[in-house]
Amino acid sequence: MFNDVTRFPVKTWERIKNRRGKRSVSCIVTDRWLRFSEHADQISAGTVVFVDVMTDAGEGERKLCELCIPLEELAEAVKNIEIKK
């Protein structure tokens, strides 16, 4: 009867992920994460997305810096990551 019911996140990391939003990627060993902008921009160098490097150490959310990353380079870098088994 209750098999299709999704419980509210029980794990701390799930609550943190929900609070940070769909466009965030968290570090699993520190209080830092990447927050991607909602839209990418087309420029002469290609398609770029702005990424905030964030921290949550102590005083709440704080932006450390902002990066402007070409999406094509990001996709290529991720494609080249080898998964160890």
Backbone as ProteinMPNN parsed JSONL, in Angstrom:
{"seq_chain_A": "MFNDVTRFPVKTWERIKNRRGKRSVSCIVTDRWLRFSEHADQISAGTVVFVDVMTDAGEGERKLCELCIPLEELAEAVKNIEIKK", "coords_chain_A": {"N_chain_A": [[0.807, -1.193, 0.0], [1.944, 1.281, 0.772], [4.166, 1.402, -0.824], [4.758, 3.097, -2.994], [5.206, 5.552, -1.891], [7.201, 8.298, -1.273], [9.466, 8.978, 1.17], [10.2, 11.831, 3.224], [13.442, 13.252, 2.962], [15.746, 11.299, 4.739], [18.366, 11.202, 5.352], [21.108, 13.269, 6.275], [22.687, 14.395, 4.18], [20.878, 14.345, 2.079], [18.939, 16.203, 2.872], [20.53, 18.493, 2.868], [21.206, 18.645, 0.14], [18.65, 19.122, -0.968], [18.137, 21.653, 0.163], [20.154, 23.208, -0.999], [19.574, 23.088, -3.707], [18.578, 22.193, -7.142], [20.572, 22.78, -9.003], [23.042, 22.363, -7.869], [26.176, 20.963, -6.777], [27.596, 18.997, -4.45], [30.526, 18.765, -2.382], [31.709, 15.789, -0.981], [33.279, 15.588, 1.266], [33.854, 18.027, 2.42], [32.502, 21.246, 3.495], [31.848, 22.517, 1.139], [30.542, 23.518, -2.094], [29.388, 23.473, -5.525], [27.537, 25.883, -7.261], [25.536, 26.129, -9.916], [24.679, 28.449, -12.499], [21.388, 29.413, -13.646], [21.019, 29.652, -16.381], [22.839, 29.194, -19.445], [25.254, 31.003, -21.389], [25.701, 32.076, -24.729], [28.659, 32.763, -26.297], [31.456, 34.131, -28.188], [33.504, 32.336, -27.629], [32.215, 30.001, -27.187], [29.717, 28.052, -25.461], [28.988, 29.172, -22.314], [28.868, 28.748, -18.76], [28.118, 30.153, -15.619], [29.573, 29.513, -12.501], [29.253, 29.332, -9.087], [31.513, 29.011, -6.451], [30.941, 27.717, -3.44], [30.703, 27.923, 0.193], [29.823, 26.521, 3.356], [30.645, 26.782, 5.884], [30.294, 27.258, 9.154], [29.185, 30.249, 9.401], [26.942, 30.107, 7.748], [25.785, 30.083, 4.274], [28.266, 31.107, 1.914], [29.778, 32.796, -0.745], [32.719, 31.888, -2.337], [34.137, 32.28, -4.73], [33.623, 33.03, -8.248], [33.249, 31.193, -11.217], [33.687, 31.075, -14.759], [32.773, 28.873, -16.987], [33.393, 27.023, -19.925], [30.872, 25.084, -21.33], [31.299, 22.989, -23.133], [33.947, 22.225, -22.601], [33.677, 21.382, -19.96], [31.932, 19.18, -20.265], [33.586, 17.534, -21.825], [35.72, 17.082, -20.043], [34.419, 15.642, -17.988], [33.627, 13.416, -19.423], [36.069, 12.152, -19.728], [36.724, 11.014, -17.325], [37.747, 8.255, -15.556], [36.146, 5.435, -14.255], [36.773, 3.646, -11.387], [36.62, 0.239, -10.515]], "CA_chain_A": [[0.0, 0.0, 0.0], [2.774, 2.472, 0.882], [5.394, 1.185, -1.582], [5.05, 4.193, -3.913], [5.329, 6.788, -1.133], [8.571, 8.736, -1.042], [9.594, 9.625, 2.475], [11.033, 13.032, 3.272], [14.83, 12.789, 3.108], [16.109, 10.874, 6.071], [19.797, 11.398, 5.561], [21.528, 14.67, 6.328], [23.145, 14.864, 2.863], [19.701, 14.556, 1.238], [18.355, 17.485, 3.292], [21.434, 19.541, 2.393], [21.02, 18.713, -1.32], [17.371, 19.797, -1.205], [18.27, 23.064, 0.544], [21.039, 23.89, -1.948], [18.869, 23.195, -4.981], [18.817, 21.256, -8.248], [21.757, 23.129, -9.787], [24.214, 22.342, -6.999], [26.941, 19.722, -6.664], [28.282, 19.117, -3.164], [31.705, 17.979, -2.033], [31.276, 14.826, 0.037], [34.172, 15.595, 2.432], [33.955, 19.364, 3.019], [31.264, 22.037, 3.448], [31.867, 23.324, -0.088], [29.759, 23.005, -3.205], [29.286, 24.289, -6.733], [26.167, 26.295, -7.585], [25.514, 26.498, -11.327], [23.659, 29.428, -12.865], [20.186, 28.834, -14.244], [21.119, 29.698, -17.837], [24.161, 29.293, -20.06], [25.334, 32.101, -22.358], [26.429, 31.812, -25.973], [29.619, 33.818, -26.622], [32.336, 33.715, -29.287], [34.332, 31.21, -27.185], [31.369, 28.817, -27.037], [28.63, 28.166, -24.486], [29.588, 29.254, -20.984], [27.982, 28.771, -17.601], [28.757, 30.706, -14.433], [29.512, 28.589, -11.373], [29.706, 29.893, -7.813], [32.139, 28.082, -5.513], [30.309, 28.112, -2.191], [31.046, 27.231, 1.429], [28.773, 26.572, 4.374], [31.374, 26.561, 7.134], [30.06, 28.157, 10.281], [28.248, 31.377, 9.372], [25.959, 29.955, 6.687], [26.291, 30.108, 2.9], [29.127, 32.22, 1.513], [30.412, 32.571, -2.047], [34.171, 32.06, -2.313], [34.505, 32.87, -6.007], [32.761, 32.688, -9.369], [33.969, 30.704, -12.385], [32.979, 31.101, -16.035], [33.288, 27.627, -17.551], [32.802, 26.57, -21.188], [30.145, 23.821, -21.158], [31.933, 21.957, -23.952], [35.128, 21.748, -21.877], [33.19, 20.662, -18.788], [31.433, 17.888, -20.744], [34.748, 16.753, -22.265], [36.455, 16.673, -18.845], [33.63, 14.611, -17.302], [33.694, 12.223, -20.281], [37.38, 11.528, -19.608], [36.939, 10.475, -15.98], [37.686, 6.802, -15.541], [35.519, 4.929, -13.037], [37.428, 2.449, -10.861], [35.685, -0.79, -9.99]], "C_chain_A": [[0.856, 1.265, 0.0], [4.066, 2.364, 0.08], [5.756, 2.352, -2.482], [5.193, 5.535, -3.214], [6.804, 7.091, -0.918], [8.623, 9.461, 0.29], [10.431, 10.887, 2.342], [12.461, 12.565, 3.532], [15.199, 12.472, 4.551], [17.572, 11.134, 6.371], [20.138, 12.883, 5.497], [21.915, 15.183, 4.952], [21.975, 15.096, 1.923], [19.019, 15.882, 1.584], [19.206, 18.648, 2.787], [21.27, 19.733, 0.888], [19.719, 19.435, -1.657], [17.452, 21.289, -0.902], [19.103, 23.835, -0.481], [20.445, 23.988, -3.347], [19.352, 22.24, -6.062], [20.096, 21.54, -9.023], [23.013, 23.179, -8.921], [24.863, 20.964, -7.019], [27.804, 19.869, -5.425], [29.537, 18.258, -3.096], [31.276, 17.022, -0.92], [32.192, 14.793, 1.263], [34.341, 16.967, 3.078], [32.589, 20.05, 2.956], [31.228, 22.933, 2.217], [31.026, 22.679, -1.166], [29.796, 23.966, -4.361], [27.82, 24.614, -6.965], [26.19, 26.854, -9.0], [24.41, 27.519, -11.59], [22.512, 28.738, -13.588], [20.291, 28.734, -15.755], [22.579, 29.737, -18.265], [24.106, 30.415, -21.098], [26.148, 31.678, -23.564], [27.341, 33.005, -26.238], [30.529, 33.293, -27.722], [33.201, 32.509, -28.921], [33.534, 29.926, -27.03], [30.225, 29.094, -26.072], [29.24, 28.132, -23.095], [28.505, 29.281, -19.917], [28.782, 29.344, -16.435], [28.512, 29.76, -13.265], [30.053, 29.302, -10.138], [30.323, 28.767, -6.99], [31.713, 28.556, -4.135], [30.88, 27.344, -1.005], [29.915, 27.426, 2.419], [29.399, 26.393, 5.753], [31.048, 27.636, 8.163], [28.948, 29.163, 10.132], [27.181, 31.259, 8.294], [26.615, 30.052, 5.318], [27.151, 31.335, 2.626], [29.784, 31.858, 0.191], [31.901, 32.871, -1.941], [34.662, 32.723, -3.59], [33.505, 32.442, -7.061], [33.632, 32.276, -10.544], [33.081, 30.84, -13.607], [33.561, 29.95, -16.846], [32.608, 27.309, -18.877], [32.144, 25.201, -20.995], [30.785, 22.682, -21.944], [33.155, 21.369, -23.243], [34.728, 20.949, -20.645], [32.707, 19.268, -19.19], [32.591, 16.975, -21.148], [35.538, 16.241, -21.062], [35.731, 15.536, -18.125], [33.667, 13.303, -18.098], [35.004, 11.456, -20.095], [37.695, 10.984, -18.218], [36.739, 8.967, -16.028], [37.105, 6.341, -14.22], [36.215, 3.639, -12.617], [36.379, 1.501, -10.324], [36.31, -1.573, -8.894]], "O_chain_A": [[0.53, 2.225, -0.698], [4.979, 3.163, 0.287], [6.939, 2.591, -2.722], [5.294, 6.563, -3.883], [7.561, 6.245, -0.44], [7.909, 10.44, 0.506], [11.271, 10.993, 1.449], [12.669, 11.585, 4.247], [14.987, 13.278, 5.457], [17.959, 11.271, 7.531], [19.523, 13.646, 4.751], [21.524, 16.289, 4.578], [22.057, 15.959, 1.048], [18.572, 16.602, 0.691], [18.677, 19.663, 2.335], [21.203, 20.867, 0.414], [19.7, 20.279, -2.553], [16.891, 22.102, -1.638], [18.794, 24.984, -0.796], [20.793, 24.9, -4.097], [20.379, 21.576, -5.924], [20.652, 20.632, -9.64], [23.937, 23.943, -9.202], [24.207, 19.947, -7.242], [28.648, 20.763, -5.353], [29.601, 17.173, -3.674], [30.55, 17.422, -0.01], [31.92, 14.052, 2.208], [34.908, 17.069, 4.166], [31.633, 19.489, 2.42], [30.63, 24.008, 2.258], [30.815, 21.467, -1.171], [30.182, 25.126, -4.214], [26.96, 23.737, -6.879], [26.776, 27.905, -9.259], [23.341, 27.462, -10.982], [22.655, 27.618, -14.079], [19.715, 27.827, -16.355], [23.44, 30.245, -17.547], [23.039, 30.736, -21.62], [27.166, 30.999, -23.431], [26.865, 34.13, -26.387], [30.397, 32.145, -28.145], [33.591, 31.741, -29.8], [34.109, 28.869, -26.77], [29.818, 30.241, -25.893], [29.929, 27.177, -22.737], [27.393, 29.762, -20.135], [29.97, 29.058, -16.282], [27.401, 29.27, -13.063], [31.173, 29.813, -10.146], [29.729, 27.698, -6.846], [32.07, 29.654, -3.707], [31.459, 26.269, -1.161], [29.146, 28.383, 2.324], [28.749, 25.907, 6.679], [31.482, 28.781, 8.042], [27.864, 28.964, 10.679], [26.56, 32.268, 7.959], [27.84, 30.099, 5.206], [26.824, 32.448, 3.039], [30.289, 30.747, 0.024], [32.301, 33.955, -1.517], [35.502, 33.622, -3.546], [32.645, 31.599, -6.809], [34.634, 32.927, -10.839], [31.859, 30.733, -13.506], [34.69, 30.027, -17.332], [31.379, 27.321, -18.957], [32.798, 24.261, -20.542], [30.813, 21.542, -21.479], [33.374, 20.158, -23.278], [35.367, 19.948, -20.319], [33.036, 18.284, -18.528], [32.578, 15.782, -20.847], [35.98, 15.092, -21.058], [36.365, 14.571, -17.7], [33.731, 12.219, -17.519], [35.041, 10.24, -20.285], [38.815, 10.541, -17.966], [35.706, 8.472, -16.478], [37.53, 6.81, -13.164], [36.252, 2.666, -13.37], [35.375, 1.921, -9.749], [35.677, -2.472, -8.339]]}, "name": "protein", "num_of_chains": 1, "seq": "MFNDVTRFPVKTWERIKNRRGKRSVSCIVTDRWLRFSEHADQISAGTVVFVDVMTDAGEGERKLCELCIPLEELAEAVKNIEIKK"}
